Amino acid sequence: MAKIIDFPVDRIPKGVHTHWPELNERKVAAQIEAQLCHYGKHYFLRTKLELKGRGISFVDNDKEMLKYKVTVRAFEKIKQEYSISME
């Protein structure tokens, strides 16, 4: 069996990294976890980072993770700056 290596979060390239749990793929340990909303007009993000800016609104504080609702345009800018894990 092959050895699995977990890279530190700061060494993961910026952008969106998708995974498929149905295919037994592992989730990437990225800075932000993203989920597209039902109608596709915004994203929900979970992160330890504090995000600010136009199109970003704070939703909830879940233990150590912060939850945000961001517009599609704001998500395009965020994915250029951070590594994002998305199902």
Buried (B, 14 or more C-beta within 10 A) or exposed (E): EEEEEEEEBEEBEBEBBEBEEEEEEEBBBBBBBBEBEEEEEBBBBBBEEEBEEEBBEEEEEEEEEBBBBBBEEBBEBBBEEBBBBBE
